[in-house]
């Protein structure tokens, strides 16, 4: 075991509940103070008692007594309605843009299709006698 890397361990850590020692365990702290333990929890004692030291139960009851879920459902419905309205507006805009492009294309005068170029047939070249061509060049030299 390496030195100076492990926390100090207390074999006799006292666990306190409401100021009384309820058990002794091993831990990294010399004493623990708990709000709930198996001797006070309704599941283990069989008593139906609210265990609330920080007002959590009242906070929960207050939160959900005011129609919390109906408010969330209304907000969700409003959000969905806003999305649907935005999608409808976008679809209408796309349709109007498409119609405008079609009207613009219809109003443009159409250019006549280009006529195909006539085929050019090469006429056979007049064949000059080679002997004359040779003779002319020899005579001029």
LINRA-V220364 format. One record per backbone hydrogen bond with DSSP energy under -1.0 kcal/mol. NH is the residue of the N-H (numbers start at 1). CO is the residue of the C=O. If there is no record, write none. Layout:
BEGIN
NH;CO  NH;CO
END
This chain:
BEGIN
10;27  13;25  14;30  15;23  16;32  17;20  20;17  22;15  23;15  25;13  27;10  32;14  34;16  40;37  41;37  45;41  46;42  49;47  59;55  60;56  61;57  62;58  63;59  64;60  65;61  71;67  72;68  73;69  74;70  75;71  76;72  77;73  78;74  79;75  80;76  81;77  82;78  83;79  84;80  85;81  86;82  87;83  88;84  89;85  90;86  91;87  92;88  93;89  94;90  95;91  96;92  97;93  98;94  99;95  100;96  101;97  102;98  103;99  104;100  105;101  106;102  107;103  108;104  133;129  134;130  135;131  136;132  137;133  138;134  139;135  140;136
END
